[in-house]
Amino acid sequence: MNNAVSLNYLDDYSQDLVDETVEKAFTSLNLNRLFKPKMKVLLKTCMPNSEVPDKAQCTHPSIIRGLVNVLTKRGVACVVADSPYGKASLINLDQAYLNTGMLEVANLTTCELNHDLSVCDVEVPNGVMTKKLTLLDIATQVDAIVNVGKIKIDKGYVGACANIFGLIPAELKTLVKNRMSTLGEYHHYIIDMLETIGDKLVLNVLDGIVALEANNTQRMLSCLAISEDAFSLDASIMDILGIKYKDTILKQAEDRGYFDSEKPYKLVDKKIEDFVIKDFALVEFDQDTRLSDNKKQSKQYFRSHQDRVKIDKKKCKGCGVCSKICPSGAIMMKYDKEGELYAEVDYKKCIFCDKCHTACPYSVVEKITPIGYKSLIKNVTRYNESEENPNNKE
């Protein structure tokens, strides 16, 4: 793990200044070794919606443009991509590219904007929250990924690690979040994603020139942060904002061996003291914070949209095979009123691997596929077979 971090002071988004800063960071971090001529690199921007850059919800276009300018000099082909919330469609995607300034970046540089809405399933062998990810197909087609996020405070800290969640297709984002009840579980899911992307994620950049405090309040942080390691990068920003590691994704990262709180990062440029803001507006950080404030609504959404397994306790023979094979300990053996053993699924622990369904010797573990789930999958995969998909053209 290369935990070197470059913190750079910028007090505005002047393009010349951004280009110069990115170029210097490439030198100080020795990043040239990561990029070879003719490589195709995905710039994963932060574009959760169609908000304009002035609202500090998305990565500022000058940061993307600066990275494209620097990478192009090295013979790298760049493609900008993200999957905004809402319905997956080219109309919505183009509107987001326009409003966030990404279209202008494409017009002023040689980079492409991703219009391939196709998706792919990727296995997650060591996943804690899931054993399968449905990702934008473009993430598997490129040689490398540069993760370009925005420093924000929402229900928790949003930075480099959280930005990778944007590779989940638009309409599946809500479904994925409803699988998890707490922020801590969401953190594990993000780490599952980072593990899956693996060596393709070669660089992380955070736009904190203008950051977003709690309650959507903009605040000058005057910082452009760059590192090969997403956890180290987030740790440096947390130290700037006064956030404790244990209250964030870094706790789960350390538990899983991806982060060392004793040696969180090594600065190569400025000092943390040059950026510290003691009164940055934060929220009450808690690993048990619920992702949804409406428990009833979340439960209803789960029932109508979540593909899952179901065990009928009246048919269950109580053999315990499913409980033994479950990798997440989500199946408990219980006794009914007559003293008969049966299996019960705890959906808060379930990672939807279907191993119990396959292993059951009596075929009583049923797969439930609600209409809502079928509709979501139909919408996000419809593009795969459409004439708009360039992969279908000879």
C-alpha positions in Angstrom: 0.0 0.0 0.0 1.4 3.3 -1.1 0.0 5.8 1.5 1.8 8.9 0.2 -0.6 11.9 0.0 -0.2 15.2 -1.8 -2.1 18.1 -0.3 -2.2 21.2 -2.6 -3.4 24.7 -1.7 -5.7 26.3 -4.3 -8.0 29.1 -3.5 -9.9 29.1 -6.9 -10.6 26.8 -9.9 -8.4 28.7 -12.4 -7.6 26.2 -15.1 -3.9 27.1 -15.4 -3.4 26.8 -11.7 -5.2 23.4 -11.6 -3.2 22.1 -14.5 0.1 23.2 -12.8 -0.9 21.7 -9.5 -1.9 18.3 -10.9 1.4 18.2 -12.9 3.4 18.9 -9.7 1.6 16.2 -7.9 2.4 13.7 -10.6 6.1 14.5 -10.0 6.0 14.5 -6.2 4.1 11.2 -6.0 6.0 9.7 -9.0 2.7 8.9 -10.7 4.1 8.7 -14.3 4.9 5.0 -13.7 1.2 4.3 -13.4 0.2 5.6 -16.9 1.5 4.3 -20.2 0.8 5.6 -23.7 -2.3 4.2 -25.4 -3.9 3.2 -22.0 -7.6 3.8 -21.7 -8.4 5.4 -18.3 -11.8 6.0 -16.7 -12.1 9.3 -14.8 -14.8 8.4 -12.3 -16.2 11.8 -11.5 -18.7 12.7 -8.8 -22.0 13.4 -10.5 -24.7 12.1 -8.2 -27.3 14.4 -9.9 -27.6 17.2 -12.4 -26.6 20.0 -10.0 -24.4 22.7 -11.4 -20.8 22.9 -10.0 -21.5 26.1 -8.1 -23.5 24.1 -5.6 -20.5 22.0 -4.7 -22.4 18.7 -5.1 -20.2 17.5 -7.9 -16.6 17.4 -8.9 -15.7 20.7 -10.4 -15.1 20.4 -14.2 -11.7 22.2 -14.0 -10.4 19.3 -11.9 -11.5 16.8 -14.5 -10.1 18.9 -17.3 -6.8 19.3 -15.5 -6.4 15.6 -15.1 -7.3 15.0 -18.8 -4.7 17.6 -19.9 -2.0 16.0 -17.8 -2.9 12.4 -18.9 -3.2 13.3 -22.5 0.4 14.6 -22.5 1.3 11.1 -21.5 -0.5 9.5 -24.4 -3.4 8.3 -22.3 -7.0 8.1 -23.7 -9.5 9.4 -21.1 -13.2 8.6 -20.7 -15.4 10.4 -18.1 -18.2 8.4 -16.5 -20.6 8.3 -13.6 -24.1 7.0 -13.0 -26.4 9.7 -11.5 -29.3 8.7 -9.3 -32.7 8.3 -11.1 -33.7 6.4 -14.2 -30.9 5.1 -16.4 -31.3 6.8 -19.7 -29.2 8.7 -22.2 -31.4 11.8 -21.8 -30.8 11.9 -18.1 -27.1 11.2 -18.5 -26.6 13.9 -21.1 -28.5 16.4 -18.9 -26.1 15.6 -16.0 -23.1 15.9 -18.3 -24.3 19.3 -19.4 -25.3 20.7 -16.0 -22.1 19.6 -14.2 -19.8 21.0 -16.9 -18.5 17.6 -18.1 -19.8 18.3 -21.7 -17.8 21.4 -21.8 -14.7 19.5 -20.7 -15.2 17.0 -23.5 -15.6 19.8 -26.0 -12.4 21.5 -24.8 -10.2 18.4 -24.6 -9.8 15.0 -26.2 -11.6 13.0 -23.5 -14.8 11.1 -24.2 -18.0 11.0 -22.2 -19.3 7.5 -21.5 -22.7 6.8 -23.1 -22.6 3.0 -22.6 -25.3 2.3 -20.0 -24.7 -1.5 -20.2 -24.0 -3.3 -16.9 -22.1 -6.4 -15.9 -22.1 -8.7 -12.9 -18.8 -9.2 -11.1 -18.1 -11.9 -8.4 -16.9 -10.7 -5.0 -15.1 -13.8 -3.5 -14.2 -12.1 -0.2 -17.3 -9.9 0.1 -18.6 -9.1 3.5 -21.9 -7.5 2.4 -22.3 -9.1 -1.0 -20.9 -11.8 -3.2 -21.9 -10.2 -6.5 -21.7 -6.6 -7.8 -23.7 -5.2 -10.7 -21.4 -2.4 -12.1 -21.3 -0.1 -15.1 -19.7 -2.2 -17.8 -17.2 0.6 -18.7 -15.4 -0.1 -15.4 -14.4 -3.5 -16.7 -13.4 -2.3 -20.2 -10.7 0.3 -19.2 -7.1 -0.3 -18.3 -7.2 1.9 -15.2 -9.5 4.0 -13.1 -8.9 7.4 -11.6 -11.4 8.1 -8.8 -12.2 11.9 -8.7 -14.4 12.7 -5.8 -15.8 15.7 -3.9 -15.3 16.4 -0.2 -18.8 16.5 1.4 -20.7 15.9 4.6 -24.0 14.0 4.3 -25.1 11.3 6.8 -21.4 10.8 7.2 -18.1 11.8 5.6 -18.1 11.5 1.8 -14.8 11.4 0.1 -12.6 9.1 -2.1 -13.9 5.7 -0.9 -17.6 6.7 -1.0 -17.2 8.1 -4.5 -16.6 4.7 -6.0 -20.3 3.8 -5.2 -21.1 5.8 -8.4 -20.1 2.7 -10.4 -23.4 1.1 -9.3 -25.9 1.6 -12.1 -28.4 4.4 -11.4 -31.6 2.6 -10.6 -29.8 -0.1 -8.5 -28.4 2.5 -6.0 -31.5 2.7 -3.9 -31.9 -1.1 -4.0 -28.4 -1.6 -2.8 -28.7 0.9 0.0 -31.9 -0.7 1.2 -30.1 -4.0 1.6 -28.1 -2.3 4.4 -29.6 -0.8 7.5 -26.6 1.1 8.9 -23.8 3.3 7.8 -21.3 0.7 9.0 -22.8 -1.9 6.7 -22.6 0.6 3.8 -18.9 1.0 4.6 -18.3 -2.7 4.3 -20.1 -2.7 0.9 -17.9 0.1 -0.3 -14.8 -1.9 0.7 -16.3 -4.9 -1.1 -16.4 -2.7 -4.2 -12.8 -1.5 -3.7 -11.6 -5.0 -3.3 -13.3 -6.0 -6.5 -12.0 -3.2 -8.6 -8.6 -4.1 -7.2 -5.5 -3.0 -9.2 -7.5 -1.1 -11.7 -8.0 1.8 -9.2 -4.6 3.4 -9.6 -5.3 7.0 -8.4 -7.6 9.0 -6.2 -8.3 12.7 -6.3 -10.5 14.8 -4.0 -11.8 18.2 -4.9 -11.9 20.2 -1.7 -11.3 23.7 -3.1 -14.9 24.4 -2.2 -16.2 21.6 0.1 -19.7 20.9 1.4 -20.4 21.2 5.1 -23.4 19.7 6.9 -26.8 21.0 5.8 -25.5 21.6 2.2 -23.4 24.7 3.3 -20.5 25.5 1.0 -17.1 26.2 2.6 -13.7 27.1 1.2 -11.3 24.3 2.1 -8.8 25.4 -0.6 -7.4 21.9 -0.9 -6.8 19.5 -3.9 -5.8 16.1 -2.4 -4.2 13.3 -4.4 -3.1 9.8 -3.5 -2.8 6.3 -4.9 -4.6 4.9 -1.8 -8.2 6.0 -1.2 -8.1 5.2 2.6 -5.0 7.2 3.2 -6.4 10.1 1.2 -9.6 10.1 3.2 -7.6 9.9 6.5 -5.7 13.1 5.6 -9.0 15.0 5.0 -10.5 13.6 8.2 -7.6 15.0 10.1 -8.1 18.4 8.4 -11.8 18.4 9.4 -11.4 16.9 12.9 -13.2 13.6 12.2 -12.3 10.5 14.2 -11.3 7.5 12.1 -13.3 5.0 14.2 -16.5 6.8 13.2 -15.9 6.3 9.5 -15.2 3.7 6.8 -11.6 3.6 8.1 -12.7 1.5 11.0 -13.9 -1.2 8.7 -10.9 -0.8 6.5 -8.6 -1.3 9.4 -10.5 -4.4 10.6 -10.1 -5.9 7.1 -6.4 -5.0 6.8 -6.5 -2.2 4.4 -5.6 0.7 6.7 -3.2 1.3 9.6 -4.4 4.0 11.9 -0.9 4.2 13.5 0.6 5.1 10.1 -2.4 6.5 8.2 -0.5 8.4 5.5 2.7 10.1 4.5 2.5 13.7 3.3 4.8 14.7 0.4 4.0 18.4 0.1 2.1 20.6 2.6 1.4 19.9 6.3 -2.0 19.1 7.7 -1.7 22.2 9.9 -1.8 24.3 6.7 -5.4 23.2 6.0 -7.0 22.5 9.4 -10.5 24.0 9.9 -11.6 23.7 13.5 -15.2 24.9 12.9 -16.1 22.9 9.8 -19.8 22.0 10.2 -20.1 18.2 10.7 -22.9 15.8 11.6 -23.0 13.4 14.6 -20.9 10.5 13.3 -22.1 7.0 14.2 -21.5 3.7 12.6 -25.1 2.7 13.6 -26.7 5.7 11.7 -29.5 4.4 9.6 -29.3 5.0 5.9 -33.0 5.6 5.8 -34.9 7.6 8.4 -38.1 5.8 7.5 -37.9 2.2 8.8 -41.4 1.3 7.5 -40.7 2.7 4.1 -37.4 0.8 3.9 -39.0 -2.4 4.9 -41.7 -2.0 2.3 -39.1 -1.2 -0.4 -37.2 -4.3 0.6 -40.2 -6.5 0.2 -41.2 -5.1 -3.1 -37.7 -4.8 -4.7 -35.2 -7.1 -3.1 -34.3 -10.4 -4.8 -33.9 -12.8 -1.8 -34.3 -16.3 -0.3 -37.2 -17.4 1.9 -37.4 -20.4 4.2 -40.9 -21.8 5.0 -40.5 -23.0 8.6 -43.5 -25.4 8.2 -41.6 -27.2 5.3 -38.1 -26.9 6.8 -36.7 -30.2 8.1 -34.3 -28.6 10.6 -31.2 -30.3 9.2 -29.1 -27.2 9.6 -27.2 -27.5 6.3 -28.1 -24.0 5.2 -27.0 -22.5 8.6 -23.7 -24.3 8.4 -22.9 -23.2 4.8 -24.0 -19.5 5.3 -20.8 -17.4 5.1 -22.3 -14.4 6.9 -24.1 -16.3 9.8 -27.4 -15.0 8.6 -29.4 -18.2 9.1 -30.3 -19.2 12.7 -31.8 -22.5 13.8 -34.8 -22.1 16.1 -37.5 -24.2 17.8 -41.2 -23.7 17.1 -43.9 -24.2 19.6 -44.0 -27.9 19.0 -40.2 -28.2 19.7 -39.3 -28.7 16.0 -36.2 -27.2 14.6 -36.4 -24.8 11.7 -34.2 -22.3 9.9 -34.8 -18.5 9.8 -33.0 -15.8 7.7 -31.8 -12.6 9.3 -31.9 -10.2 6.3 -29.7 -7.7 8.0 -26.8 -10.2 7.9 -27.7 -11.8 4.5 -25.3 -11.1 1.7 -27.5 -12.7 -1.0 -25.1 -15.3 -2.1 -27.8 -18.0 -2.7 -25.6 -20.7 -1.1 -28.4 -21.9 1.1 -30.8 -22.2 -1.8 -28.3 -24.4 -3.7 -27.3 -26.5 -0.7 -30.7 -27.3 0.8 -31.2 -31.1 0.4 -35.0 -30.8 0.7 -35.5 -27.8 -1.7 -37.4 -25.7 0.8 -35.2 -22.6 0.5 -37.2 -20.6 -2.0 -35.9 -17.7 -4.2 -38.2 -14.7 -4.2 -38.0 -12.3 -7.1 -40.5 -9.4 -6.6 -42.0 -7.4 -9.5 -40.1 -4.3 -8.4 -36.7 -6.2 -8.7 -37.6 -7.5 -12.1 -38.5 -4.0 -13.2 -35.2 -2.5 -12.0 -33.2 -5.2 -13.7 -35.2 -4.8 -16.9 -34.5 -1.0 -17.0 -30.8 -1.2 -16.3 -30.1 -4.1 -18.8 -32.5 -3.0 -21.6 -29.7 -0.9 -23.1 -27.5 -4.0 -23.5 -29.8 -5.2 -26.3 -30.7 -1.9 -27.8 -29.4 -0.4 -31.1 -28.0 2.5 -29.2 -25.4 0.2 -27.6 -22.2 0.4 -29.8 -21.3 -3.2 -28.8 -24.3 -4.4 -30.9 -23.1 -2.7 -34.0 -21.0 -4.6 -36.5 
